[in-house]
Amino acid sequence: MRGFGVPIAVIHSLFPDVGIDLGTANTVIYERQSGVLLSEPSVVAFDARRGNRVVAVGAAARAMEGKVPDRIRVVHPLHAGTISDFRAAHTLVTTLLERALNLKGTLHPRVIIGVPGCATDIECKAVEEAVAQAGARKTVFVPQAVAAAVGAGLEVSQAHPSMVVDIGGGTTEVGMLALSGVVVLHSIKVGGESMDRAITARLRSDHFHIGSLTAERLKIQLGYAGRALGREPLRVSGMDQVAAGPAGRSIPEEMVGEALLESLEAIARSVRFVIEATPPDLAADLLETGIILTGGGALLPGLAGFLGERTRVPCSVAGEPLLCVARGAGEILATPSLLERVAPQADRLTRWYRSIRLGVKESYSP
């Protein structure tokens, strides 16, 4: 096909459809033809003594955390799925999208962004302005649970249920989908960062202080759900409050598992809530379709089995769970029929919710 004498493939290469997963921990930018264009931590560093000049964005800013002088502010623009610093969020989105576009060599893309169910109209507007400044010609919003389901390869247009649990850095989104619509949507402010804080608090109770990067390393290397895997303790450095100085300590995986349990139980309760709020005939079909886990939290060893035991529904982890939201968002935008079904006449999240209000059960927990 050609448009105005130019092949459609050329038009799509110059004006692509870009999906963005604006996460609390990481931001992923995806384009259907090229795949992942960019994946960076959602972190920005400012120099307070130079008029809050931007020092670094993404991985470089993340590496500065806990290691810079007081004049350097290392900011996480999103906290628990919501924007906590609008200027930093604007800088993050603009900078990363410009990087992705420079890598791709394209102009004026359409952009679709997966956002938590608890996102406000003001937050969506701030992100929309940042994306427009980076060169996007149109911005569409879609709930993360919907994008995650599409990115995981679920058939959301069918009558049978598609249930997804997207465990991100700041929130966990649990969605029950059918016939391209949301049947039940539940969002809780529990995710990877709350798990990191729980590990830090557990060690602090033993008078040993560690930073967020160390807590994250313990979660990744020793974290688990259910039964311990028998891994060797991990030696980390921190501040011994008893000795009043830096020290090393070997941390057993059982201690990490104990710290994570409260967050994991909260996720399990959220999943059970969605199942109980689903119409019985639809919920019964879950025994065949199961539950799909996406997001970085899905990589926690044993989590699928843990949730399966708590819900009595088979659970499995999606392929490349970290990329599901961005990939699904890109697929939705690149498929006009799917975009029309999941986000009819919507270029703002609130309009999308209003258009299906009568058919949605929504719930958000702090």
N, C-alpha and C positions, 0 to 999 in steps of 0.2 A: 504493500500500500504506500501511497505517496500523498503528501499534503503540500499544496502550493509548489509542486515540482520537487520537493525534498523528501527522500525516503523517511518513513515513520521511524525506522530504526535509528537514523541519524538524529532525528528530533529528540527521541528518547535518550540518546547518549548525551546530547547537549543540555537537555532540560529534564533531568531524571526525577524519579519519585523516591524520596529519601525517608526512611523510618528512623525515629530517634527514641531510644529508651533513656529518658532523663531520670536516672536512678540516684538514690541517696549516696551509694558507694561508688558507682561507676556510670559513665555515660557512653552508650554504644550508638554508633551511626551506621546505618545499613542501607545499601542500594541494591535493588533486586538483581540487576545484571552483574554487578561487581562483587556482591557480598558485603562483608564488613569493611567499611571504609576507615573506621577509627574506633578505638575502645580505650578510654582514659578514665582515671579516677576523677570523681566530681569534687575537685579541690582547687581553690584559688589562693595565691599568696600575694599580699599587698605590703608595700613599704609605707608605714605610718608617717615617717619623717619626711617623706617626699610627696606629700599630698595624696597618700594612698595609691601611689603608682603601682600598676600591676607588675609583679616580679616574675611569677610563674603560674601556669595553668596546667592541670592534669597531673601526669606522673611526676613531673619535676616539683610541683607544689606538694604533692603527697610525700615525697622523699624528704622535704624540709620539716615535716611535722615533728615537734618536740626537740628540734635540733638547731633552732635559729634564735637570734637575739630578740629582745622584746619589741624592737621597732618593726619586725616582720610579723604580720598577722597571717596565719594560715587558717583559711575559712572553708568550712563545708557549707555551701549555699543551701543545701537541702537537709532537713532534719526530720526523721520519722515520716518521710513522704511528702512533707510540705516545705515551701521555700521559707527559710529563716533569715536570709540576707538577699534582698532583691537585687542590689547592685552586683554582688558576687555572682548571683545566678545569671544575671544579664551578661556579665563578662564571660562566664563559663560557656554558656550556650553560643554566644557570638564567636568566641575564639575557636571552640572545637568545631563548629560548623564550617567556619572559614578554612580551618586546616583540612577538613574532609573534602571540601570543594576544591581546594588547591591540589590535593592529591588526585582528585578525579578529573580536574580540568574542565569543570562544567559551570553553567550559569543558571541562575534563577530556578532552582528546583521547587517542586511541590513537596511539602514536608508534613508528615503525620507523626504525632508524638504520643506515646503511651504514658498516661499519667495515672497516679493512684485515684481511687474512688473518692478519697477525702480531699482532693484538690479543689481549691476555691476559684471563683470567677476571677478574682484579682490576680491570683497566681497564674492562671492560664493566660491572662492578658499580658502579664510581665514576660512570660516565656514567648508569647506570640510576637511581641515587639522586638525581643532579642533575635528571634529567628528571622524576622523581616529585615532587621538591620544587617544580618549576615548575608542577605541576598535572596531569601526565599520569596516566591511570588504568591504562595498561598500556604496557610497552616491549618491543619485539621487535628483535632484531639480525639483520642479513643481510650477507654479504660484499659489499664494494663492487663487485667485478666482476659479481656477479649483478644488483645494483641498476642498475649502469651499463648492462648489456645490455638490461634491460627499459626503462630510460629512453631508450635509443637506438632503441627500437622493434623490437628483434630478437625473432623468434619462438622463444623459449627452450623452448617446449613441444614443438617439432617434433623429428623424428629427425635432420634435417640439423644440422650444427654451427653454433653461434653463437660467434664468437671476438671478445672485446673486450679492448682495451688501455686501461686507465684510468690516465692520467698525472696524478697529483695534485701537491700541493706537497711532500709528504714521501715518498710511495711511488708505485711503479708496480705496479698489479695486472693480471696477465694471466690471463684465464680462458677455458677452452674448455668450452662448455655444450652439452647436448643432452638432450632429453626432460625438461626442467625440473630437471636435475641437473648437478653440476659433474663434468666428466670429468678436467680437469687445472687446477690453480690454482697460480700462481707469483707471489710477491711479492718485490720488491726495494726497498731503501731508497734509491731514486733518483727525483728529481722536480724540481719547479720550484725548490725551495730549494737543492738541490745544484747546479743550474745557476747560480743566483745566486752561490753561493760560488765556483764555478769561474771566473766572470767576475772576481770580486774578486781571487782568487789570481793570475789572469793579469795584471791591471793592477799588482798588488803586485810581481810579478816585474820590472816596469819602473819600480819605485820610485814608484808612484802609488797612493795609498790612496783608496778610495771606500767609502761606506756601502751597506747592503743595499737601501735604496730606490733608490739610483742604479743599482746592479747590476740590479735588477729592471727599471728603465726601459730600460737598455741591452738586456736580453734581449727585452723586448716590442717595442722599436723597431728593433733591428738583428739580433736572433737569427734563425737559419735552420738548416735541415738540408739537406745535399747541396750544391747550388751557391749561391754568393752571388747576391743579387738586384740588385746594382748600386746600392744606396742610398748617399746621401751620408753622410759621417762625422757623428757626433753629438757636439757639444761638451758636456762635463760638468765639474762642479767637484769638486775633491778636494784631497788633501794631497800635495804634491810633496815626497818625502823628500830629494831632492837639494838643493832650494832651501830646505828646512825651513820651508815655509809653504804656505798655500792657493794653489791655482792652477787654471786651466782647461786642458783638453786635449781635442783632437778624437780620437774613437775610431772607427776604421774598422770596418765590419761584418765584415771578414775576421778581425779579432782576436776579436770576439765569437763567430763561428762556430768558430774554433779552440778557444776555451775550452769550448764546449758539446759538442764531439765525443766526449769520453770518456763523458759521461752518455748520449749518444744511442747509442753503441755498446753500452753496458750494457743499455739497453732493448731493442735489437735482439737481443742474445744471449738475453735473457729470453723474447722472443717465439719465437725459434728453439727454445729449450728446450721450450716448451709444445707446439709443433708436433711436435717429435721424440718427445715423450712421449705423443702422442695415437695411438690405434689407427689403422693405415694407411688403412682404408676411410673412417674419419671424416675424417682429415686430407686425403684426396684431394678430398673435397667442398668444402674451403675454396677451391678454384679457382673455384667457382661462388658461394659465399656471401661470401668475402672476410673481411677483418678490419676492425672498426670501432674508431676511436680516440675516446676520450672524455677528459674532464678538461681543466684549463687548459693542460696541456702539448700537447694535440692542436692548439691554435691556432698552434703554432710553424710558420712557413711552410716548406713542403717536407718536413715530417715524414712524411706519408703516402707520398710517393714514395720517401723514404729507406728506410723500413721495407719498402716493397714490393720495392725492389731487393735488400735484405738477405735477405728471406724468400722471394722469388719468388711471393708471394701478393698479390693486389690489396688495397690498403688505402684506406680513405676515412674522412673525419672526420664524426662524428655532428652532427646539427643541435643547436645550443645545447649544446656539449659540457660546459660548466661546470655545467649543471643536470642532467645525465643521472642521477647517483647519487641526488640528492634526489627527482627526478621519478620515477625507477624505484622507489625505496623507497616513495613514496606510492602508486604504482599497485599494487604488490604487496600493501600493507596493505589497500587498498580493494577488492581482488579476492580474496574468500575462497578460491576454487578455486586460484588461483595461489599464494597464501600457503601453503596446505596442501601444495602440491607442492614449493615451493622451501624451505620451512622447517617441515617436519612436526613438530607438537607441540613447537615450540621457542619459548622466550622468552629464550633465552640463546645466544650464539654457540657456546659449547662444546658445548651439547646438540645444536645443529644439525650440528656437525661429527661428533659421535659417531653420530648417526642415519644418516649416509651414509658412515661411515668405510670400509667395504668397497669403495665405488665411487669413491673419490676418491684422486687422486695430489696430494699437497700438497708444496710446496717454498717455503721462505722464505730469502732471502739477505740478509746485512747490507749 
